[in-house]
Amino acid sequence: MKKKFFKALSKFNKKFLPSYSKQQLDLQKASNVQKAIIGWKLWVTKNSLD
């Protein structure tokens, strides 16, 4: 159940949140909002792979 939820959330993230790796964003120059989005996407991806 948990894994299905995170997989669905991951698809939502991919569709609606920006991809900073494609934009080649430098993490040292990223704003706090951009860092929060990166952290959120990382957390969701980690939980969907468990």
Buried (B, 14 or more C-beta within 10 A) or exposed (E): EEEEEBBEBBEEBEEEEEEBEEEEBEEEEBEEEBEEBBEEBEEBBEBBEE
